[in-house]
Amino acid sequence: MRIYIGHRLPFGFHATVGFGGYGAPSVRHGDKDVRMNDVTILAVLLLMIALFWWMAGTAFGQQISPITQEAKGPRARGEIIVTNNGLVPLAVVLEPATLTGANGKPSVTPLHGVTLKLSEQSARLGPKQSRVISYDARCDQLPCAFTVFAKFVQGHTDQGVAIAIHLPSTVYVCEKKNGCRERVLRSMGLSSFLTAGAK
């Protein structure tokens, strides 16, 4: 299938768009034969650019902040902001977990050792929309650390499997707030991660 459109006339483009497969057709405009131009390649390129722009906005437009927080315990209160910078509405689900370390590697496990309350467990974000999620946590013992994952659901496969990305926000809780993240990571044997992430 080919796509055609009329060339420029004295008062603008001819409004007729034709579809065909054998040669460029022409249309009658007043007393003139207007030859149609093949714009198939241009139309495909514009479609590809629009599709890429939409996919980029969907795939890379999600955000959670702050990435890390430090708090004085055993009780910690604060906020996490989830943002949809994309062009389509998205559902987000908040999934808390406990951060631990083993053999020099971080590990997240089902939440334990921390009592955590979130103001919302899930939300639906419109395009360019943010939502503030408040948390109230209490650690059984100090220091402790927990991570809240924001799971942005972006659609489903043909088999019905959800397509999602998980973005983490980690809270470190100690007897003293300043330097808490460093102390927690060292206690977990994760000193190599001290240069990673924002304080």
C-alpha positions as CSV (number, residue, x, y, z in Angstrom):
1,M,0.0,0.0,0.0
2,R,1.3,3.4,-0.9
3,I,0.2,6.8,0.4
4,Y,-0.1,9.9,-1.8
5,I,-0.9,13.5,-1.3
6,G,-1.4,16.4,-3.7
7,H,1.4,18.9,-4.3
8,R,1.2,22.6,-3.3
9,L,-1.3,24.7,-5.2
10,P,-1.6,28.5,-5.1
11,F,-3.9,28.4,-2.1
12,G,-2.4,25.5,-0.2
13,F,-2.1,21.7,-0.4
14,H,-4.7,19.7,-2.2
15,A,-6.8,18.0,0.4
16,T,-7.1,14.6,-1.3
17,V,-5.1,11.7,0.0
18,G,-5.0,8.6,-2.2
19,F,-4.0,4.9,-1.6
20,G,-2.7,2.8,-4.4
21,G,0.0,0.3,-5.4
22,Y,0.7,1.1,-9.1
23,G,2.1,4.5,-10.0
24,A,1.2,7.9,-8.7
25,P,-2.5,8.8,-9.3
26,S,-3.7,12.2,-10.2
27,V,-6.9,14.1,-9.3
28,R,-8.9,16.8,-11.0
29,H,-8.8,20.2,-9.3
30,G,-10.8,22.8,-11.2
31,D,-9.4,22.7,-14.7
32,K,-6.0,21.2,-13.6
33,D,-4.8,17.6,-13.2
34,V,-3.0,17.5,-9.9
35,R,-0.4,14.7,-9.8
36,M,-0.2,13.0,-6.4
37,N,3.2,12.6,-4.7
38,D,4.2,9.4,-3.0
39,V,4.8,10.2,0.7
40,T,4.8,6.6,2.0
41,I,8.4,6.7,3.3
42,L,7.8,10.1,5.0
43,A,4.6,8.9,6.6
44,V,6.4,5.8,8.0
45,L,9.3,7.8,9.3
46,L,6.9,10.2,11.1
47,L,5.0,7.3,12.6
48,M,8.2,5.7,13.8
49,I,9.3,9.0,15.4
50,A,6.0,9.4,17.1
51,L,6.1,5.8,18.3
52,F,9.6,6.1,19.7
53,W,8.7,9.4,21.5
54,W,5.7,7.7,23.1
55,M,7.7,4.6,24.1
56,A,10.5,6.8,25.5
57,G,8.0,8.8,27.6
58,T,6.4,5.6,28.9
59,A,9.5,3.5,29.6
60,F,11.8,6.2,31.1
61,G,9.3,8.7,32.5
62,Q,8.9,7.2,36.0
63,Q,10.7,8.5,39.1
64,I,10.8,7.9,42.8
65,S,12.4,10.3,45.2
66,P,14.4,10.6,47.4
67,I,16.5,7.6,46.6
68,T,17.8,7.3,50.2
69,Q,16.8,8.9,53.5
70,E,18.4,8.8,57.0
71,A,16.4,9.0,60.2
72,K,16.8,8.9,63.9
73,G,15.0,5.8,65.4
74,P,13.6,3.7,66.4
75,R,10.7,5.5,64.9
76,A,11.0,7.2,61.5
77,R,8.5,9.3,59.6
78,G,8.8,10.8,56.2
79,E,7.6,11.1,52.6
80,I,8.3,9.4,49.3
81,I,7.3,11.0,46.0
82,V,6.4,8.9,43.0
83,T,6.2,10.7,39.6
84,N,4.9,9.7,36.2
85,N,6.7,11.9,33.7
86,G,5.3,9.8,30.8
87,L,2.5,10.6,28.4
88,V,0.0,8.0,29.5
89,P,-1.6,7.2,32.8
90,L,0.1,4.5,34.9
91,A,-0.7,2.4,38.0
92,V,1.9,2.3,40.8
93,V,2.0,-0.2,43.6
94,L,4.2,0.4,46.8
95,E,6.0,-2.8,47.9
96,P,8.0,-2.6,51.1
97,A,11.0,-4.9,51.9
98,T,13.8,-5.2,54.4
99,L,17.3,-4.4,53.3
100,T,20.0,-6.8,54.5
101,G,23.5,-7.9,53.4
102,A,25.1,-11.2,52.8
103,N,28.6,-12.1,51.4
104,G,29.2,-8.5,50.5
105,K,26.0,-8.2,48.4
106,P,22.8,-6.4,49.3
107,S,19.6,-8.4,49.6
108,V,16.0,-7.5,49.9
109,T,13.6,-9.8,51.8
110,P,10.0,-9.7,52.8
111,L,9.5,-6.9,55.4
112,H,10.5,-8.1,58.8
113,G,11.9,-6.3,61.9
114,V,10.1,-3.2,60.9
115,T,6.5,-2.1,61.4
116,L,5.6,0.1,58.5
117,K,2.5,2.1,57.6
118,L,2.1,3.8,54.3
119,S,-0.5,6.4,53.5
120,E,-1.3,4.6,50.3
121,Q,-0.5,1.1,49.0
122,S,-1.2,2.0,45.4
123,A,-2.2,4.9,43.2
124,R,-3.0,5.8,39.6
125,L,-0.9,8.6,38.2
126,G,-2.0,10.7,35.2
127,P,0.6,12.0,32.7
128,K,3.1,14.4,34.4
129,Q,1.5,13.7,37.8
130,S,3.2,13.1,41.2
131,R,1.9,11.6,44.4
132,V,3.3,12.1,47.9
133,I,3.3,8.9,50.0
134,S,3.8,9.3,53.7
135,Y,5.3,6.5,55.8
136,D,5.5,5.8,59.6
137,A,8.0,3.1,60.5
138,R,9.3,1.6,63.7
139,C,12.4,-0.7,63.9
140,D,12.5,-3.6,66.3
141,Q,16.2,-2.9,66.8
142,L,18.7,-0.4,65.6
143,P,20.2,0.1,63.1
144,C,17.8,-1.1,60.5
145,A,17.0,-0.3,56.9
146,F,14.0,-0.9,54.7
147,T,13.2,-0.2,51.0
148,V,10.0,0.8,49.4
149,F,9.7,-0.3,45.8
150,A,7.4,1.7,43.5
151,K,6.2,-0.8,40.9
152,F,5.0,1.0,37.8
153,V,2.7,-1.2,35.7
154,Q,3.1,-0.4,32.0
155,G,0.9,-2.9,30.4
156,H,0.6,-6.6,29.8
157,T,2.0,-9.2,27.3
158,D,-0.3,-11.2,25.0
159,Q,-0.1,-13.9,27.7
160,G,-1.5,-11.5,30.3
161,V,1.8,-11.1,32.2
162,A,2.2,-7.6,33.7
163,I,5.1,-5.4,32.4
164,A,6.5,-3.4,35.2
165,I,9.6,-1.6,36.5
166,H,10.6,-1.4,40.1
167,L,12.2,1.8,41.5
168,P,13.6,1.8,45.1
169,S,13.6,4.3,47.9
170,T,15.6,3.2,51.0
171,V,15.4,4.5,54.5
172,Y,18.2,4.0,57.0
173,V,17.3,4.2,60.7
174,C,19.9,4.6,63.5
175,E,20.3,6.1,67.0
176,K,21.8,9.1,65.3
177,K,20.6,10.5,62.0
178,N,23.8,11.9,60.5
179,G,26.0,9.2,58.9
180,C,23.3,6.6,59.4
181,R,23.5,5.2,55.9
182,E,27.3,4.6,56.2
183,R,27.0,2.9,59.6
184,V,24.2,0.6,58.4
185,L,26.0,-0.4,55.2
186,R,29.2,-1.1,57.1
187,S,27.3,-3.2,59.7
188,M,25.9,-5.2,56.8
189,G,29.3,-5.7,55.2
190,L,28.4,-3.5,52.3
191,S,31.1,-0.9,52.5
192,S,31.7,-1.1,48.8
193,F,28.3,0.5,48.2
194,L,29.1,3.6,50.2
195,T,29.8,5.6,47.0
196,A,26.6,4.5,45.4
197,G,23.3,6.3,45.7
198,A,22.5,9.8,47.0
199,K,22.5,10.6,50.7
